[in-house]
Amino acid sequence: LPLGDATTLLSLYPIVTIFLARVVLGEEIKPLNIVAALASVFGAALISRPSFLFGNDEHEEIDDGENDGGVKLGYITAIIGSFCASGVIVLIRKAGKVGAHTLQLLFSWTVFGVSFSLLLGHLLEQHQWRVPTRGELPAVLGVCVSGSIAHFFLNYAAKLVPATLAGLLRSSDIFWAYLIEIFVLMEHPKKATWWGVALVCSSLVMVLVASNEKSRNALKSLGSVGNLTAVK
């Protein structure tokens, strides 16, 4: 499966989160959130340039014969991964409401991650579990450190804000990835990529506007309650 296709399909989870949060958490579906989610997905599509929209790039051509079954499986797993990512955000929010601690959630990530790694490492013939080599160790340790920090902040933040907003903010990772690509890897993106970045940024602005509006309404409600109390 081309990387652009996988990235675009996995970035669908903000839209899934909006409706899943409504079913599981009873969160309100706001038109601005839907527009922000659509802008984020379209922006991700312009950035990652999936082959089913833009055609195959020269370096991402896939044979239709032997790998056809693998490509179909890749699309299926990418879509399932998008639903699972949405489920993670909604369930973290649910766990936060019932009092689960952030470190409990982080510990569960570690336990299940190690368990699935050991299990799948013995089941998959082409990818046997092994200790990283000396050359691989720095990259693996870097992934462990940055991944642990990312999971901690994700678990902490998703407990505090509505799942819909958490999903939209979480989708900005593709924007940060391309900033690193530009300034660290010194790669020059295409014009469509800049439009994609603009759409992702606009979705984040919409999220901030929606959250500020909610905060102002909450303050007005508190002020009204305080005035009623003073009158009594």
N, C-alpha and C positions, 0 to 999 in steps of 0.2 A: 504494500500500500504506500503510495507516495506520501511524503511527510506533510505536504500541504493539505492533502485530503484528510489525513488523520487529525491535523491541527484544527481544521475547520469543523469537522464532525464533533470533535471533543469540546469545541467552544460553544456548542449548542446548549450547554447545561444552564446558562442563566435563564433561558426561556423555559426550560423544564422546571427549574427551581421556582419560578413564579407560580406555576400551577400546582406543583407538589406542595409548596408551602401553604397554599390555600387549602388543600385537602387535609394535610397533616396538622398544620399549626393554626389554620383559620385566619391567615394573614390576608389583608385586603389586596385585591389586584387593582393597581392604579395604572391608568393609561400611560403616564409618564414612564413608569417602570418598564412597560411593554415596549415603548418606543426606544428606551435606552438599551434594552436587551437586543432588539432587532439591529440597532446601530452597532452594538458590540459584535454581533455575529457577522454582519456585512463587512465591518472593518477587519475582522479576523480573516474573512474570505479574501479580501483584497490584499492583505499582508501575506498570507500563506499561499495564495494563488492555487487552489485545488485543481487537479487535472480534469475533474468532471465539469468545471466551469470555464477554465482557461486552456484546456488541452495539456498534453504531456510536455514538460520541458525536455531539453536535449539530454539532460543527465538523469531524467526520471522516467524513461521509457520502460514500459513493462510488457513483456510478451503476453499475448492473449491466449497462448496455448497452454503451456505447462503451469504457469502461475495464476491462471484464471480462478481456480478454486481458492488459492491463497489470498488473492485480492478480495474476493467476495467475503472470505472470513475476516479479513482486515477491516472492511467496511462494517461488518456486523459487530465486531468487537469494539470498534471506535464509537459506534452509536450506543452500545451497552455501557461503555466507559463514560459517556456523557451523562446517561441516566444515573450511573453509580456516583459520579461526582456531585450531581444534584442531591442525591440521597444523603451523601456525607454531610453537606452543609445543613440540610434540613434536620438531620438527626443530631448534629452537634448543637443546633439551636434548641431542639427538644430536650436534650440532655442537660443543657444549661438551665432550662426552666425548672427542671426537677432537682437541681442542686448538684450535678456532677462537677467535680473539680477538674480544672484544666489539665493537671498532671495525671489524673486518672485516664482522661481521654488520650493523652500523649502516650501513656504506658500501654494502652490497648493497641495503639498503632504499632508500637514496637513489638509486642507479643505476636500479633497476627502477621506482621510483616516477616518476622523471623520464621514463624510457623509455615507460612505459605512458601517462603523461599526454600526451606528445607524439603517441603513436600514436593513442590513442582520441580525442584532440582533433581530429584530422584525419578520423577515420572517422565520428564522430557528427555528424549534420547540425544538430541542435538545440543542441549544446553545443560550439561551436568554441573552440579554445584561443586565449587572448588574454592580454595583460598586464593585471594588475589595475588598476582605476582608483584615483584618489587616495582616494576614499571607502572602497574595498574593501581598500586596502593595509594599514591597521592590523590588521584582522581576519585577513587572510591571513598577515601576519607573526606575529601571535599564535599562529595555528594551527601555523605552521612551528616556532616556538620551543618551545611546549608539546609538540607532537608529537615533536620531536627528543629532548627530555628524556624523554618517556614511552617512546619506543622504546629509548633507551639503557638505562633502568632495566629494561625488559622483557627485553632481550637479556642484560643482566648477571645478573638474578635467575633467569631461566629456565635458565641454565647451571648454577646452583648447587643448585637444589632439584628434586625429582622433578616431572615434567611434570604429574602429577595434582594436586599441591598448587599448582603455578604456575597451572594453569587455574582452580582454585577461587578463589585469591586475585585473579586477574585479573578474575573475574566480579563483584568488589565495586565495579567502576566505576559501576554503576547506582546503588549506595547513595550514593557521593560526589556523583554528579550531582544527586541529589535533595536532598542537604544544601545544595548550592550554590543549587538552585532555591528552597529555603525561606529561607535566610539572606541570599542576594544578590538574588534576584529577588522576594523577599517574597511568594511564592505559598503558598497554604494547601492542603496535600494532603488527600485523602479518607481516611476511616478505614481502608479497605482498603490504602492506601499504607503506613500505619504497620505493619500486619500484614506486608506485604511486606518492609519495612525490617527488622522483627524476624527474619523468616526468613533474610534475607541475612546479618544479624549472627550468627545462630545457626550458619549454615554456616561463617562465619569462625572462630567459637569451636571448632567441631568440627575444623577444619583445624589450629588451634593445639594442641588436645589431642592430635591424632594425631601432630603433629610433635614435641611434648614427650615423648610415649611412645616414639617412635622414638629420640630423643636419650638417654633414660634406658636403653633397651635397649643402645644402642651403648656407653654408659659402663660398663654392667655387663659387657659383653663384653670391653672393654679391661681392666677390673679383674680379670676371670678370667684373661686372658692374662698380666697382670702377676704375679698370684699364682703361676701355673704356672712362669713364668720364674724367680721368686725361689726356688721350691722346687728347681728344677733347679740 
